[in-house]
Amino acid sequence: MNRKPKGRSPTRGSSGRSYRNDTGLTRQPKKMRGRKPSSQRWLTRQLNDPFVAEAKSKGFRSRAALKLAQIDDRHKLLRPGMSIVDLGCAPGGWLQVVADRCRIGIGDAKLVGIDLLETDILADVEIFVGDMTDPVMLDKVRNAVGGNAHGVLSDMAADTTGHRPTDHLRTTALLEAALHFAMEVLVVDGFFLSKCFRGGAEQSVLSIMQRNFTTVRHVKPAASRKESVESYVLATGFHGQGGWDVDSADEDADDQQSPTGENGGYSPI
């Protein structure tokens, strides 16, 4: 006599629909065979991420677009008529947000994107394929915006190696390069917003920001996963009077407090 199973599968019922498993996730990718465990976890997380679905429904090219939108909703950075530079702009999610909120293509508003990778075109947006550290790129950007920019954005992060200290150092190097670029092209009272991985090595770069901007703070939008070391550093009120002295910044970093913010220097959105 065949016996009926006493219970359902931990992830699927008789209807074939997914049920919540011990990870707390309800949906599972259909094709998992042959994939590495890390890839399986990433796919499962993507399927269950409400921000992935929201970004898709709004026509954004990336989930990251929601991070910028949430930061701007809180801090009111982007305004019609502004000139903005987006470093590491591919695939273009942040460009979409800026183009909409600054009304790019109307009046004097300008938007420039830079990336080593090709980025699909957007109406009225100037996109350069190249290295932001190339001195020629500064001239291209200034020509494109007609002078200097009101804001510089960077969502750049180095490719991960799986070794957290190494990943932190590599992304901090990108933060430093982005800040250097920003200080070359920003107007007085301009702003700089960049991805920043917490870990300690970023303190010298934050010290340079504190000497050259009126206010520096950490922000973590809701679309940035809680378990991630990712946050964003927002520097406003650029004046550039502090100069660029990494050695002095290292000394200052030992004495100065963390940038403005709640929860140990990080103000959640």
MILOKE-105949 format. One record per residue (C-alpha): residue number from 1; chain; x, y, z. Coordinates in Angstrom, 3 decimals. Example, Ala and Ser with C-alpha at 12.3 -4.5 7.8 and 13.67 -1.06 7.14 Angstrom:
<vexvos>
+-----+-------+----------+----------+----------+
|   n | chain |       px |       py |       pz |
+-----+-------+----------+----------+----------+
|   1 |     A |   12.300 |   -4.500 |    7.800 |
|   2 |     A |   13.670 |   -1.060 |    7.140 |
+-----+-------+----------+----------+----------+
</vexvos>
This chain:
<vexvos>
+-----+-------+----------+----------+----------+
|   n | chain |       px |       py |       pz |
+-----+-------+----------+----------+----------+
|   1 |     A |    0.000 |    0.000 |    0.000 |
|   2 |     A |    1.364 |    3.402 |   -0.953 |
|   3 |     A |    1.628 |    5.814 |    1.899 |
|   4 |     A |    0.890 |    9.472 |    1.481 |
|   5 |     A |    3.653 |   11.821 |    2.561 |
|   6 |     A |    3.057 |   13.245 |    6.011 |
|   7 |     A |    3.932 |   16.803 |    5.051 |
|   8 |     A |    4.619 |   19.150 |    2.193 |
|   9 |     A |    8.007 |   19.911 |    0.758 |
|  10 |     A |    9.654 |   22.760 |    2.695 |
|  11 |     A |    9.539 |   24.959 |   -0.394 |
|  12 |     A |    6.687 |   23.665 |   -2.560 |
|  13 |     A |    3.131 |   22.476 |   -1.998 |
|  14 |     A |    0.909 |   20.282 |   -4.122 |
|  15 |     A |    0.038 |   23.245 |   -6.337 |
|  16 |     A |    3.688 |   23.729 |   -7.292 |
|  17 |     A |    3.806 |   27.183 |   -5.722 |
|  18 |     A |    6.669 |   28.205 |   -3.472 |
|  19 |     A |    6.349 |   28.316 |    0.301 |
|  20 |     A |    8.579 |   30.136 |    2.738 |
|  21 |     A |   11.701 |   28.138 |    3.567 |
|  22 |     A |   14.136 |   28.354 |    6.441 |
|  23 |     A |   15.924 |   31.333 |    4.874 |
|  24 |     A |   12.751 |   33.421 |    5.089 |
|  25 |     A |   12.551 |   33.699 |    1.285 |
|  26 |     A |    9.427 |   32.563 |   -0.533 |
|  27 |     A |   10.538 |   32.320 |   -4.167 |
|  28 |     A |   13.252 |   30.061 |   -5.533 |
|  29 |     A |   14.929 |   30.241 |   -8.978 |
|  30 |     A |   13.741 |   27.520 |  -11.360 |
|  31 |     A |   17.159 |   26.597 |  -12.753 |
|  32 |     A |   19.728 |   26.106 |  -10.002 |
|  33 |     A |   21.591 |   23.009 |  -11.187 |
|  34 |     A |   25.222 |   23.700 |  -12.014 |
|  35 |     A |   25.291 |   27.101 |  -10.326 |
|  36 |     A |   27.659 |   27.936 |   -7.496 |
|  37 |     A |   26.089 |   28.338 |   -4.037 |
|  38 |     A |   26.916 |   32.061 |   -4.092 |
|  39 |     A |   25.100 |   32.433 |   -7.424 |
|  40 |     A |   22.125 |   30.512 |   -6.069 |
|  41 |     A |   21.921 |   32.807 |   -3.048 |
|  42 |     A |   22.159 |   35.913 |   -5.238 |
|  43 |     A |   19.418 |   34.730 |   -7.600 |
|  44 |     A |   17.120 |   33.813 |   -4.720 |
|  45 |     A |   17.686 |   37.186 |   -3.079 |
|  46 |     A |   16.972 |   39.031 |   -6.336 |
|  47 |     A |   13.696 |   37.172 |   -6.836 |
|  48 |     A |   12.544 |   38.081 |   -3.328 |
|  49 |     A |   13.746 |   41.693 |   -3.307 |
|  50 |     A |   10.814 |   44.139 |   -3.492 |
|  51 |     A |   13.129 |   46.915 |   -4.708 |
|  52 |     A |   14.121 |   44.841 |   -7.748 |
|  53 |     A |   10.444 |   44.560 |   -8.662 |
|  54 |     A |    9.840 |   48.258 |   -7.987 |
|  55 |     A |   12.779 |   49.344 |  -10.151 |
|  56 |     A |   11.541 |   47.147 |  -12.990 |
|  57 |     A |    7.986 |   48.469 |  -12.715 |
|  58 |     A |    9.247 |   52.062 |  -12.912 |
|  59 |     A |   11.389 |   51.363 |  -15.958 |
|  60 |     A |   14.737 |   51.902 |  -14.265 |
|  61 |     A |   17.765 |   50.172 |  -15.704 |
|  62 |     A |   18.984 |   49.125 |  -12.275 |
|  63 |     A |   17.829 |   48.636 |   -8.706 |
|  64 |     A |   20.447 |   51.221 |   -7.698 |
|  65 |     A |   18.289 |   53.967 |   -9.218 |
|  66 |     A |   15.983 |   53.677 |   -6.209 |
|  67 |     A |   18.905 |   54.360 |   -3.856 |
|  68 |     A |   19.591 |   57.718 |   -5.482 |
|  69 |     A |   15.873 |   58.534 |   -5.627 |
|  70 |     A |   15.494 |   57.798 |   -1.903 |
|  71 |     A |   18.563 |   59.848 |   -0.975 |
|  72 |     A |   17.297 |   62.770 |   -3.039 |
|  73 |     A |   13.814 |   62.511 |   -1.547 |
|  74 |     A |   15.415 |   63.050 |    1.858 |
|  75 |     A |   18.134 |   65.592 |    1.086 |
|  76 |     A |   16.714 |   67.490 |   -1.932 |
|  77 |     A |   19.949 |   67.518 |   -3.928 |
|  78 |     A |   18.656 |   67.489 |   -7.499 |
|  79 |     A |   16.850 |   70.539 |   -8.868 |
|  80 |     A |   15.781 |   71.657 |  -12.346 |
|  81 |     A |   18.508 |   73.474 |  -14.249 |
|  82 |     A |   21.446 |   71.789 |  -12.501 |
|  83 |     A |   24.533 |   70.397 |  -14.228 |
|  84 |     A |   25.449 |   66.955 |  -12.863 |
|  85 |     A |   28.268 |   64.458 |  -13.496 |
|  86 |     A |   27.738 |   60.730 |  -12.847 |
|  87 |     A |   30.967 |   58.734 |  -12.450 |
|  88 |     A |   30.741 |   55.027 |  -13.235 |
|  89 |     A |   27.334 |   55.592 |  -14.786 |
|  90 |     A |   26.682 |   52.186 |  -16.422 |
|  91 |     A |   24.063 |   50.809 |  -16.845 |
|  92 |     A |   22.418 |   54.223 |  -16.446 |
|  93 |     A |   19.941 |   53.947 |  -13.572 |
|  94 |     A |   21.288 |   57.021 |  -11.795 |
|  95 |     A |   21.327 |   58.925 |  -15.089 |
|  96 |     A |   17.602 |   58.227 |  -15.448 |
|  97 |     A |   16.849 |   59.658 |  -12.008 |
|  98 |     A |   18.933 |   62.793 |  -12.597 |
|  99 |     A |   17.536 |   63.348 |  -16.091 |
| 100 |     A |   14.010 |   63.340 |  -14.700 |
| 101 |     A |   14.568 |   65.446 |  -11.587 |
| 102 |     A |   16.885 |   68.038 |  -13.145 |
| 103 |     A |   14.791 |   68.194 |  -16.335 |
| 104 |     A |   17.772 |   67.545 |  -18.546 |
| 105 |     A |   17.234 |   68.932 |  -22.025 |
| 106 |     A |   15.271 |   71.925 |  -20.758 |
| 107 |     A |   17.058 |   75.231 |  -20.249 |
| 108 |     A |   20.642 |   75.096 |  -18.981 |
| 109 |     A |   20.470 |   71.673 |  -17.292 |
| 110 |     A |   23.308 |   69.353 |  -18.314 |
| 111 |     A |   24.069 |   65.733 |  -17.459 |
| 112 |     A |   27.318 |   63.896 |  -18.167 |
| 113 |     A |   28.033 |   60.225 |  -17.527 |
| 114 |     A |   31.453 |   58.551 |  -17.509 |
| 115 |     A |   32.214 |   54.843 |  -17.482 |
| 116 |     A |   34.772 |   52.371 |  -18.777 |
| 117 |     A |   31.829 |   50.346 |  -20.099 |
| 118 |     A |   29.403 |   51.236 |  -22.857 |
| 119 |     A |   26.145 |   52.738 |  -21.579 |
| 120 |     A |   22.947 |   52.824 |  -23.625 |
| 121 |     A |   22.151 |   56.348 |  -24.746 |
| 122 |     A |   19.648 |   58.593 |  -22.996 |
| 123 |     A |   18.076 |   61.632 |  -24.606 |
| 124 |     A |   20.038 |   64.857 |  -24.012 |
| 125 |     A |   22.664 |   63.072 |  -21.867 |
| 126 |     A |   26.360 |   63.195 |  -22.795 |
| 127 |     A |   28.041 |   59.857 |  -22.082 |
| 128 |     A |   31.793 |   59.365 |  -22.318 |
| 129 |     A |   33.457 |   55.957 |  -22.445 |
| 130 |     A |   36.797 |   56.276 |  -20.694 |
| 131 |     A |   38.768 |   56.635 |  -17.482 |
| 132 |     A |   37.732 |   59.446 |  -15.148 |
| 133 |     A |   41.356 |   59.763 |  -13.966 |
| 134 |     A |   42.499 |   60.700 |  -17.480 |
| 135 |     A |   43.224 |   64.473 |  -17.434 |
| 136 |     A |   41.578 |   64.772 |  -20.855 |
| 137 |     A |   38.289 |   63.670 |  -19.288 |
| 138 |     A |   38.176 |   66.772 |  -17.079 |
| 139 |     A |   38.303 |   69.002 |  -20.149 |
| 140 |     A |   35.590 |   66.954 |  -21.865 |
| 141 |     A |   33.308 |   67.282 |  -18.854 |
| 142 |     A |   33.860 |   71.017 |  -18.475 |
| 143 |     A |   33.105 |   71.529 |  -22.154 |
| 144 |     A |   29.977 |   69.378 |  -21.915 |
| 145 |     A |   28.502 |   71.205 |  -18.906 |
| 146 |     A |   29.698 |   74.624 |  -20.014 |
| 147 |     A |   32.008 |   75.206 |  -17.051 |
| 148 |     A |   31.684 |   73.466 |  -13.709 |
| 149 |     A |   29.055 |   71.128 |  -12.252 |
| 150 |     A |   26.614 |   71.610 |   -9.392 |
| 151 |     A |   26.969 |   68.000 |   -8.273 |
| 152 |     A |   29.124 |   64.914 |   -8.783 |
| 153 |     A |   27.723 |   61.429 |   -8.189 |
| 154 |     A |   29.503 |   58.094 |   -7.899 |
| 155 |     A |   28.005 |   54.655 |   -7.354 |
| 156 |     A |   31.294 |   52.969 |   -8.238 |
| 157 |     A |   32.492 |   49.863 |   -6.432 |
| 158 |     A |   35.405 |   47.608 |   -7.269 |
| 159 |     A |   34.711 |   44.060 |   -8.417 |
| 160 |     A |   34.524 |   41.933 |   -5.302 |
| 161 |     A |   37.157 |   39.306 |   -4.550 |
| 162 |     A |   35.398 |   37.665 |   -1.619 |
| 163 |     A |   38.068 |   39.016 |    0.732 |
| 164 |     A |   36.317 |   41.842 |    2.575 |
| 165 |     A |   39.424 |   43.882 |    3.608 |
| 166 |     A |   40.687 |   43.821 |    0.013 |
| 167 |     A |   37.286 |   44.806 |   -1.371 |
| 168 |     A |   37.100 |   47.667 |    1.136 |
| 169 |     A |   40.512 |   49.044 |    0.145 |
| 170 |     A |   39.752 |   48.847 |   -3.574 |
| 171 |     A |   36.407 |   50.613 |   -3.263 |
| 172 |     A |   37.967 |   53.253 |   -0.982 |
| 173 |     A |   40.515 |   53.929 |   -3.736 |
| 174 |     A |   37.616 |   54.608 |   -6.109 |
| 175 |     A |   36.051 |   56.921 |   -3.520 |
| 176 |     A |   39.305 |   58.875 |   -3.322 |
| 177 |     A |   39.585 |   59.120 |   -7.114 |
| 178 |     A |   35.963 |   60.268 |   -7.393 |
| 179 |     A |   36.500 |   62.921 |   -4.715 |
| 180 |     A |   39.593 |   64.213 |   -6.492 |
| 181 |     A |   37.583 |   64.509 |   -9.717 |
| 182 |     A |   34.720 |   66.246 |   -7.915 |
| 183 |     A |   36.993 |   68.853 |   -6.357 |
| 184 |     A |   38.247 |   69.720 |   -9.840 |
| 185 |     A |   34.835 |   70.295 |  -11.418 |
| 186 |     A |   32.420 |   71.424 |   -8.681 |
| 187 |     A |   31.064 |   74.941 |   -8.407 |
| 188 |     A |   31.243 |   76.693 |   -5.048 |
| 189 |     A |   28.504 |   75.270 |   -2.793 |
| 190 |     A |   28.255 |   72.147 |   -4.966 |
| 191 |     A |   27.716 |   68.629 |   -3.611 |
| 192 |     A |   29.380 |   65.218 |   -3.852 |
| 193 |     A |   27.607 |   61.889 |   -3.275 |
| 194 |     A |   29.507 |   58.616 |   -3.416 |
| 195 |     A |   29.283 |   54.978 |   -2.422 |
| 196 |     A |   31.419 |   54.239 |    0.628 |
| 197 |     A |   32.162 |   50.854 |    2.198 |
| 198 |     A |   32.645 |   51.013 |    5.945 |
| 199 |     A |   35.848 |   49.473 |    7.242 |
| 200 |     A |   38.258 |   52.143 |    8.492 |
| 201 |     A |   40.466 |   52.868 |    5.485 |
| 202 |     A |   38.025 |   55.501 |    4.245 |
| 203 |     A |   38.702 |   57.838 |    7.186 |
| 204 |     A |   41.540 |   59.749 |    5.497 |
| 205 |     A |   39.312 |   60.438 |    2.469 |
| 206 |     A |   36.472 |   61.566 |    4.729 |
| 207 |     A |   38.894 |   63.918 |    6.461 |
| 208 |     A |   39.700 |   65.574 |    3.122 |
| 209 |     A |   35.973 |   66.027 |    2.539 |
| 210 |     A |   35.499 |   67.596 |    5.960 |
| 211 |     A |   38.189 |   70.174 |    5.165 |
| 212 |     A |   36.661 |   71.087 |    1.803 |
| 213 |     A |   32.895 |   70.866 |    2.336 |
| 214 |     A |   30.642 |   72.535 |    4.886 |
| 215 |     A |   28.831 |   69.323 |    5.842 |
| 216 |     A |   29.761 |   65.649 |    5.459 |
| 217 |     A |   27.420 |   62.856 |    6.484 |
| 218 |     A |   26.744 |   59.168 |    5.862 |
| 219 |     A |   23.396 |   58.119 |    4.441 |
| 220 |     A |   21.968 |   54.637 |    3.923 |
| 221 |     A |   18.814 |   54.474 |    1.792 |
| 222 |     A |   16.185 |   51.813 |    2.381 |
| 223 |     A |   17.090 |   50.141 |   -0.932 |
| 224 |     A |   20.611 |   49.516 |    0.378 |
| 225 |     A |   20.486 |   46.114 |    2.043 |
| 226 |     A |   20.679 |   46.249 |    5.838 |
| 227 |     A |   23.293 |   43.508 |    6.066 |
| 228 |     A |   25.583 |   45.245 |    3.564 |
| 229 |     A |   28.610 |   47.357 |    4.568 |
| 230 |     A |   27.554 |   49.716 |    1.780 |
| 231 |     A |   26.516 |   53.240 |    2.620 |
| 232 |     A |   26.863 |   56.586 |    0.866 |
| 233 |     A |   28.797 |   59.655 |    1.904 |
| 234 |     A |   27.171 |   63.003 |    1.140 |
| 235 |     A |   29.268 |   66.166 |    1.181 |
| 236 |     A |   27.523 |   69.506 |    0.657 |
| 237 |     A |   28.619 |   73.137 |    0.572 |
| 238 |     A |   31.857 |   72.740 |   -1.398 |
| 239 |     A |   34.383 |   75.529 |   -0.819 |
| 240 |     A |   37.700 |   73.808 |   -1.598 |
| 241 |     A |   39.701 |   75.775 |    0.955 |
| 242 |     A |   41.120 |   72.732 |    2.743 |
| 243 |     A |   43.267 |   71.525 |   -0.118 |
| 244 |     A |   44.342 |   67.975 |   -0.888 |
| 245 |     A |   46.916 |   66.692 |    1.571 |
| 246 |     A |   46.578 |   62.964 |    2.182 |
| 247 |     A |   49.307 |   62.889 |    4.855 |
| 248 |     A |   47.575 |   65.605 |    6.872 |
| 249 |     A |   44.275 |   63.865 |    6.294 |
| 250 |     A |   45.648 |   60.674 |    7.839 |
| 251 |     A |   46.681 |   62.622 |   10.944 |
| 252 |     A |   43.356 |   64.457 |   11.114 |
| 253 |     A |   41.418 |   61.216 |   10.768 |
| 254 |     A |   42.827 |   60.025 |   14.083 |
| 255 |     A |   41.552 |   63.122 |   15.878 |
| 256 |     A |   38.267 |   63.965 |   14.162 |
| 257 |     A |   34.880 |   62.476 |   14.881 |
| 258 |     A |   32.878 |   60.542 |   12.327 |
| 259 |     A |   30.858 |   62.559 |    9.802 |
| 260 |     A |   27.500 |   63.889 |   10.900 |
| 261 |     A |   24.792 |   61.283 |   11.255 |
| 262 |     A |   22.776 |   59.084 |   13.545 |
| 263 |     A |   23.579 |   55.550 |   14.668 |
| 264 |     A |   27.320 |   55.945 |   15.029 |
| 265 |     A |   27.750 |   58.453 |   12.218 |
| 266 |     A |   25.367 |   56.829 |    9.737 |
| 267 |     A |   21.998 |   58.478 |    9.239 |
| 268 |     A |   19.500 |   56.041 |    7.710 |
| 269 |     A |   16.890 |   57.279 |    5.277 |
+-----+-------+----------+----------+----------+
</vexvos>
